[in-house]
């Protein structure tokens, strides 16, 4: 058990590790990052490219537009963009510096250089293994378990870097096992805001900006705009619409950055934007907003720790329920209110599947945020779902664990079947 000071430091570190900027859907961006870093190590333009990726990477890259490519989709597009014009030093913003003159070069590279994509055969959920060849020279680079976790770099057979084999739960990140709902709320109440202000205010700035662009522009299926046009501008509609609009833009190639959570821009926007909308509606001060964002972000991360980065379980569910918890805290809710809001919300939407990154993510986000808000409104009216109702158990931590088992273990075959269906579908 960590002492109070150690737990405080761990919570700060978790927020700083998780709330980082990314441009575009993070799975294709991880491929672009790997390709750009391999290209820099090779020191030449490759004449042949081999890419081996896990099924969840295939699923999350297939249907989403890679930003700064002129509308290209797919694994080959992400790798080509990273090779031709990526800046690996910018990590998950690897494609931020791509210029207009680079875009035709990306297409030319794809047309002229053989690129072979293979599914990996192992059980690693997140796996990107790329080899670039230039004549007799080659570089192999592998990313494993999460988006920036480079575990191997080899050049011409010589190992330049190799990370030790470790369990995913300790793969270079602060142990998320220290998170509990009660401790998250205690931390939110007591944290020196100067320790988290920079990362949270950047989250507000970036995610609000792309959501506004999603409302204004003709992005995706315009789910956010439809919600406003059909249902009006009540706060609960705006909360759903802004989160959905950010996804509308991001899934369709918008080149604005977002602040991610649990490795996902969609989750980062879903966990934050509804809380921001409610804070503005109720004229809540900036400091209280920041504390509420601590709650929504850490509650989202806590749930996702049980499931893992990628799964057949839609991560927007966790983030939407996390947003409900953040709203409950923002409006004065104590531990019981926040905990029961989360349980109610999970009872409503657990089971939405992840079938890859694409425009319909925005609609799933809206549903998840709606569940978070409904979960709160139920409890403040004395209504709740009880332990023993389906997968709900007595105690919020037990329910989180149940949902984690469902997402990580129970939906493994669902994940495989989703991938089979997606690969059988014709674009």
C-alpha positions as CSV (number, residue, x, y, z in Angstrom):
1,X,0.0,0.0,0.0
2,X,1.4,3.4,-1.0
3,X,1.7,6.1,1.6
4,X,-0.2,9.3,1.0
5,X,2.8,11.2,-0.5
6,X,3.7,8.3,-2.8
7,X,0.1,8.0,-4.0
8,X,0.0,11.7,-4.6
9,X,3.1,11.6,-6.8
10,X,1.8,8.5,-8.6
11,X,-1.5,10.3,-9.5
12,X,0.4,13.3,-10.8
13,X,2.6,11.1,-12.9
14,X,-0.4,9.1,-14.3
15,X,-2.1,12.3,-15.5
16,X,1.1,13.6,-17.1
17,X,1.7,10.2,-18.8
18,X,-1.8,10.0,-20.1
19,X,-2.8,13.5,-21.0
20,X,-0.5,14.0,-24.0
21,X,-1.1,15.6,-27.4
22,X,-1.8,13.5,-30.5
23,X,-2.8,14.4,-34.1
24,X,-5.2,11.9,-35.7
25,X,-6.4,8.5,-34.6
26,X,-3.7,7.1,-32.3
27,X,-3.3,3.7,-33.9
28,X,-2.4,4.9,-37.4
29,X,-0.3,7.6,-35.8
30,X,1.6,4.9,-33.8
31,X,2.4,3.2,-37.2
32,X,3.5,6.6,-38.6
33,X,5.7,7.1,-35.5
34,X,7.3,3.7,-35.9
35,X,7.9,4.2,-39.6
36,X,9.4,7.7,-39.1
37,X,11.7,6.5,-36.3
38,X,12.8,3.4,-38.4
39,X,13.4,5.7,-41.4
40,X,15.6,8.0,-39.3
41,X,17.6,5.0,-38.1
42,X,18.0,3.6,-41.6
43,X,19.3,6.9,-42.9
44,X,17.9,6.4,-46.4
45,X,14.6,6.1,-48.2
46,X,13.5,2.5,-48.2
47,X,12.9,0.5,-51.4
48,X,10.8,-2.1,-49.6
49,X,8.6,-2.1,-46.5
50,X,7.3,-4.9,-44.4
51,X,4.7,-4.3,-41.6
52,X,3.3,-6.9,-39.2
53,X,0.5,-5.7,-36.9
54,X,-1.9,-7.2,-34.4
55,X,-5.6,-7.6,-35.2
56,X,-6.7,-4.6,-33.1
57,X,-4.3,-2.4,-35.0
58,X,-5.8,-3.6,-38.3
59,X,-9.3,-2.9,-36.9
60,X,-8.5,0.6,-35.7
61,X,-6.6,1.7,-38.8
62,X,-8.8,0.3,-41.6
63,X,-11.5,2.9,-41.8
64,X,-10.0,6.1,-40.4
65,X,-8.4,8.9,-42.4
66,X,-4.7,9.5,-41.7
67,X,-4.3,13.3,-41.1
68,X,-2.1,15.3,-43.5
69,X,-2.3,12.8,-46.2
70,X,-5.0,14.3,-48.4
71,X,-7.7,11.8,-47.3
72,X,-5.7,8.5,-47.3
73,X,-6.7,5.5,-45.1
74,X,-5.1,2.4,-44.0
75,X,-1.9,0.9,-42.6
76,X,0.2,1.5,-45.8
77,X,-0.9,5.2,-45.8
78,X,0.1,5.7,-42.2
79,X,3.5,4.0,-42.7
80,X,4.2,5.9,-46.0
81,X,3.3,9.3,-44.4
82,X,5.7,8.5,-41.5
83,X,8.5,7.4,-43.9
84,X,8.2,10.3,-46.3
85,X,7.4,13.2,-44.1
86,X,7.1,12.2,-40.5
87,X,9.1,13.7,-37.6
88,X,9.6,11.0,-35.0
89,X,10.8,13.5,-32.4
90,X,7.2,14.8,-32.2
91,X,6.0,11.3,-31.2
92,X,2.2,11.2,-31.5
93,X,2.2,14.5,-33.4
94,X,4.6,12.8,-35.9
95,X,2.6,14.1,-38.9
96,X,2.0,17.6,-37.6
97,X,4.7,19.1,-39.8
98,X,3.7,17.5,-43.1
99,X,3.4,20.2,-45.8
100,X,1.2,20.4,-48.9
101,X,4.1,19.4,-51.1
102,X,4.7,16.3,-49.0
103,X,1.2,14.9,-49.7
104,X,1.7,13.9,-53.4
105,X,5.1,12.5,-52.3
106,X,3.3,10.1,-49.9
107,X,1.0,8.9,-52.7
108,X,4.0,8.5,-55.1
109,X,5.9,6.4,-52.4
110,X,2.9,4.1,-52.0
111,X,2.7,3.6,-55.8
112,X,6.4,3.0,-56.3
113,X,7.6,1.1,-53.2
114,X,6.4,-2.4,-52.4
115,X,4.6,-2.5,-49.0
116,X,3.7,-5.8,-47.5
117,X,1.3,-6.0,-44.5
118,X,0.8,-9.1,-42.5
119,X,-1.2,-9.9,-39.4
120,X,0.8,-11.0,-36.3
121,X,0.4,-14.5,-35.1
122,X,1.0,-13.9,-31.4
123,X,-1.5,-12.9,-28.6
124,X,-0.1,-9.3,-28.1
125,X,-3.1,-7.0,-28.4
126,X,-1.1,-3.9,-29.4
127,X,1.8,-4.9,-31.8
128,X,3.4,-2.9,-34.6
129,X,6.5,-4.5,-36.2
130,X,8.0,-2.6,-39.2
131,X,11.1,-3.4,-41.3
132,X,12.4,-0.9,-43.8
133,X,14.9,-2.1,-46.5
134,X,17.3,-0.1,-48.6
135,X,19.4,-2.3,-50.8
136,X,21.2,-4.7,-48.5
137,X,20.6,-2.5,-45.4
138,X,17.5,-2.8,-43.2
139,X,16.1,-1.6,-40.0
140,X,13.5,-3.4,-37.9
141,X,11.5,-1.5,-35.2
142,X,8.8,-2.9,-32.9
143,X,6.2,-1.1,-30.8
144,X,4.4,-3.2,-28.2
145,X,1.6,-2.8,-25.7
146,X,1.0,0.9,-26.0
147,X,1.4,3.6,-28.7
148,X,4.9,4.9,-28.0
149,X,6.5,1.9,-26.3
150,X,9.4,1.0,-28.6
151,X,10.8,-2.3,-27.5
152,X,13.2,-3.2,-30.3
153,X,15.4,-1.4,-32.8
154,X,17.7,-3.5,-35.0
155,X,19.9,-2.4,-37.9
156,X,21.4,-5.0,-40.3
157,X,20.9,-7.6,-37.6
158,X,22.6,-5.7,-34.8
159,X,20.4,-4.7,-31.9
160,X,20.6,-1.0,-31.2
161,X,17.9,-1.0,-28.5
162,X,15.9,-3.7,-26.7
163,X,13.6,-3.2,-23.8
164,X,13.5,-5.9,-21.2
165,X,10.6,-8.3,-21.3
166,X,8.2,-7.1,-18.6
167,X,4.5,-7.5,-17.8
168,X,2.2,-5.0,-19.5
169,X,1.1,-3.6,-16.1
170,X,4.6,-2.4,-15.5
171,X,5.7,-1.5,-19.0
172,X,7.4,1.7,-18.2
173,X,4.3,3.4,-16.9
174,X,3.3,4.3,-13.3
175,X,1.3,1.5,-11.8
176,X,-2.4,2.3,-12.4
177,X,-3.3,-0.3,-9.7
178,X,-3.1,2.5,-7.2
179,X,-6.3,4.1,-8.5
180,X,-9.6,3.7,-6.6
181,X,-12.7,5.9,-6.8
182,X,-12.4,7.0,-3.2
183,X,-8.7,7.9,-3.5
184,X,-9.3,9.7,-6.8
185,X,-11.9,11.9,-5.1
186,X,-9.6,12.6,-2.2
187,X,-6.8,13.5,-4.6
188,X,-9.1,15.8,-6.6
189,X,-10.1,17.6,-3.4
190,X,-6.6,18.1,-2.2
191,X,-4.2,18.3,-5.2
192,X,-2.2,21.5,-5.5
193,X,-3.6,22.6,-8.8
194,X,-0.3,24.0,-9.9
195,X,0.9,20.4,-10.1
196,X,-1.7,19.6,-12.8
197,X,-2.8,22.9,-14.2
198,X,-0.7,22.8,-17.3
199,X,-1.8,19.4,-18.6
200,X,-5.5,20.1,-17.8
201,X,-5.6,23.6,-19.3
202,X,-4.0,22.2,-22.4
203,X,-6.7,19.5,-22.5
204,X,-9.4,22.2,-22.2
205,X,-7.8,24.3,-25.0
206,X,-7.0,21.6,-27.5
207,X,-10.2,19.5,-27.1
208,X,-12.5,22.5,-27.1
209,X,-10.9,23.8,-30.3
210,X,-11.4,20.5,-32.3
211,X,-14.9,20.1,-30.9
212,X,-15.8,23.6,-32.2
213,X,-14.3,22.7,-35.5
214,X,-16.4,19.5,-35.6
215,X,-19.6,21.6,-35.0
216,X,-18.7,24.2,-37.7
217,X,-17.2,22.0,-40.4
218,X,-18.5,19.2,-42.6
219,X,-16.7,16.4,-40.8
220,X,-17.8,12.7,-40.8
221,X,-21.5,12.0,-40.2
222,X,-21.9,15.4,-38.3
223,X,-23.3,13.6,-35.3
224,X,-22.6,16.6,-33.0
225,X,-24.4,19.0,-35.4
226,X,-27.3,16.7,-35.8
227,X,-27.8,16.5,-32.0
228,X,-28.0,20.3,-31.7
229,X,-30.2,20.7,-34.8
230,X,-32.7,18.1,-33.7
231,X,-32.7,18.3,-29.9
232,X,-31.7,21.9,-29.2
233,X,-29.1,23.6,-27.0
234,X,-29.9,22.3,-23.5
235,X,-26.7,21.6,-21.5
236,X,-27.0,17.8,-21.7
237,X,-27.4,18.0,-25.5
238,X,-24.4,20.3,-25.8
239,X,-22.3,18.0,-23.6
240,X,-23.0,15.1,-25.9
241,X,-22.7,17.2,-29.1
242,X,-19.3,18.7,-28.3
243,X,-17.8,15.3,-27.5
244,X,-19.3,13.8,-30.6
245,X,-18.2,16.7,-32.7
246,X,-14.6,16.3,-31.7
247,X,-14.8,12.7,-32.8
248,X,-16.6,13.8,-36.1
249,X,-13.5,15.9,-36.9
250,X,-10.8,13.6,-35.7
251,X,-12.1,10.4,-37.3
252,X,-12.3,12.2,-40.7
253,X,-8.8,13.5,-40.9
254,X,-8.9,16.9,-39.1
255,X,-5.4,18.0,-38.6
256,X,-5.9,19.7,-35.2
257,X,-4.3,18.0,-32.2
258,X,-6.2,16.5,-29.2
259,X,-5.2,15.5,-25.7
260,X,-5.6,11.8,-25.3
261,X,-6.5,9.6,-22.4
262,X,-5.8,5.9,-22.2
263,X,-4.0,6.2,-25.5
264,X,-7.2,7.4,-27.3
265,X,-8.2,10.9,-28.5
266,X,-11.8,9.9,-28.6
267,X,-11.6,8.9,-24.9
268,X,-9.7,12.1,-24.1
269,X,-12.4,14.2,-25.7
270,X,-15.2,12.2,-24.2
271,X,-13.8,12.4,-20.7
272,X,-13.2,16.1,-20.8
273,X,-15.7,18.0,-23.1
274,X,-18.9,17.2,-21.3
275,X,-17.4,18.3,-18.0
276,X,-16.2,21.6,-19.6
277,X,-19.7,22.2,-21.1
278,X,-21.3,21.7,-17.7
279,X,-18.8,24.0,-16.0
280,X,-19.5,26.8,-18.4
281,X,-23.3,26.3,-18.1
282,X,-23.2,26.5,-14.3
283,X,-20.5,29.2,-14.2
284,X,-18.2,27.0,-12.2
285,X,-14.8,28.5,-11.5
286,X,-11.7,27.4,-13.3
287,X,-10.3,25.7,-10.2
288,X,-13.4,23.6,-9.7
289,X,-13.4,22.6,-13.4
290,X,-9.8,21.5,-13.1
291,X,-10.6,19.3,-10.1
292,X,-13.6,17.8,-11.9
293,X,-11.4,17.0,-14.9
294,X,-9.0,15.2,-12.5
295,X,-12.0,13.0,-11.5
296,X,-13.2,12.4,-15.1
297,X,-9.8,11.6,-16.4
298,X,-8.6,9.4,-13.6
299,X,-12.0,7.5,-13.4
300,X,-11.7,6.8,-17.1
301,X,-8.1,5.6,-16.7
302,X,-9.1,3.5,-13.7
303,X,-11.7,1.7,-15.7
304,X,-9.5,1.2,-18.8
305,X,-6.7,-0.3,-16.7
306,X,-8.8,-3.4,-16.2
307,X,-9.6,-3.7,-19.9
308,X,-6.4,-2.7,-21.6
309,X,-5.6,-0.2,-24.3
310,X,-7.5,-2.1,-27.1
311,X,-10.4,-4.4,-26.8
312,X,-13.8,-5.3,-28.4
313,X,-15.2,-3.2,-25.6
314,X,-15.8,0.4,-26.7
315,X,-13.5,2.7,-24.7
316,X,-15.9,5.6,-25.2
317,X,-18.2,3.8,-22.7
318,X,-15.5,4.1,-20.0
319,X,-14.9,7.8,-20.9
320,X,-18.6,8.7,-21.1
321,X,-19.1,7.1,-17.7
322,X,-16.0,8.9,-16.5
323,X,-17.5,12.2,-17.7
324,X,-20.7,11.4,-15.7
325,X,-18.5,11.0,-12.6
326,X,-16.8,14.3,-13.4
327,X,-20.1,16.1,-13.8
328,X,-21.4,14.6,-10.6
329,X,-18.3,15.9,-8.7
330,X,-18.5,19.3,-10.5
331,X,-22.1,19.8,-9.3
332,X,-21.2,19.0,-5.7
333,X,-21.5,15.3,-5.5
334,X,-19.6,13.4,-2.8
335,X,-18.2,9.8,-2.9
336,X,-21.6,8.2,-2.8
337,X,-23.0,10.4,-5.7
338,X,-19.9,9.8,-7.9
339,X,-19.7,6.1,-7.2
340,X,-23.4,5.5,-7.9
341,X,-23.4,7.7,-11.0
342,X,-20.6,5.5,-12.4
343,X,-22.4,2.2,-11.5
344,X,-25.6,3.4,-13.0
345,X,-23.9,4.5,-16.2
346,X,-22.0,1.3,-16.6
347,X,-25.2,-0.7,-16.1
348,X,-26.7,1.2,-19.1
349,X,-24.0,1.1,-21.8
350,X,-21.6,-1.7,-21.0
351,X,-21.5,-3.9,-24.1
352,X,-21.1,-1.4,-26.9
353,X,-18.6,-3.0,-29.2
354,X,-15.5,-1.4,-30.7
355,X,-15.4,-2.2,-34.4
356,X,-12.5,0.1,-35.2
357,X,-12.0,3.8,-35.6
358,X,-14.5,5.5,-37.9
359,X,-17.2,8.2,-38.1
360,X,-19.7,6.1,-36.1
361,X,-17.5,6.5,-33.0
362,X,-19.1,9.9,-32.6
363,X,-22.5,8.4,-32.1
364,X,-21.2,5.9,-29.6
365,X,-19.6,8.7,-27.7
366,X,-22.9,10.6,-27.6
367,X,-24.6,7.4,-26.2
368,X,-21.9,6.9,-23.6
369,X,-22.1,10.6,-22.4
370,X,-25.9,10.3,-22.3
371,X,-25.5,7.3,-20.0
372,X,-23.1,9.2,-17.7
373,X,-25.5,12.1,-17.4
374,X,-28.5,9.8,-16.9
375,X,-26.7,7.8,-14.2
376,X,-26.1,11.0,-12.3
377,X,-29.7,12.3,-12.7
378,X,-31.0,8.9,-11.5
379,X,-29.0,8.9,-8.3
380,X,-29.8,12.5,-7.3
381,X,-33.5,11.4,-7.5
382,X,-32.9,8.5,-5.2
383,X,-32.8,5.9,-8.0
384,X,-30.1,3.4,-8.8
385,X,-29.4,0.0,-10.2
386,X,-28.6,-2.6,-7.5
387,X,-25.8,-5.1,-7.0
388,X,-26.9,-8.4,-8.5
389,X,-28.6,-6.7,-11.5
390,X,-26.7,-8.3,-14.4
391,X,-23.0,-7.6,-14.2
392,X,-23.5,-5.0,-11.4
393,X,-22.0,-6.0,-8.0
394,X,-22.3,-4.2,-4.7
395,X,-19.5,-1.7,-4.5
396,X,-18.2,0.5,-7.3
397,X,-14.8,-1.2,-7.4
398,X,-16.4,-4.6,-7.8
399,X,-18.5,-3.3,-10.7
400,X,-15.5,-1.8,-12.4
401,X,-13.7,-5.1,-12.0
402,X,-16.7,-7.0,-13.6
403,X,-16.7,-4.6,-16.6
404,X,-13.0,-5.1,-16.9
405,X,-13.4,-8.9,-17.0
406,X,-16.1,-8.5,-19.6
407,X,-14.0,-6.2,-21.8
408,X,-10.6,-8.0,-21.5
409,X,-11.5,-11.7,-21.2
410,X,-15.2,-12.1,-22.1
411,X,-15.0,-10.3,-25.4
412,X,-11.9,-11.9,-26.9
413,X,-13.8,-14.0,-29.3
414,X,-16.1,-11.1,-30.1
415,X,-12.9,-9.1,-31.0
416,X,-11.8,-11.9,-33.4
417,X,-15.3,-12.1,-35.0
418,X,-15.5,-8.3,-35.4
419,X,-12.1,-8.4,-37.2
420,X,-13.2,-11.3,-39.5
421,X,-16.4,-9.4,-40.4
422,X,-14.4,-6.2,-41.1
423,X,-11.9,-7.9,-43.3
424,X,-14.6,-9.6,-45.2
425,X,-16.4,-6.3,-45.9
426,X,-15.6,-4.5,-49.1
427,X,-14.8,-0.8,-48.9
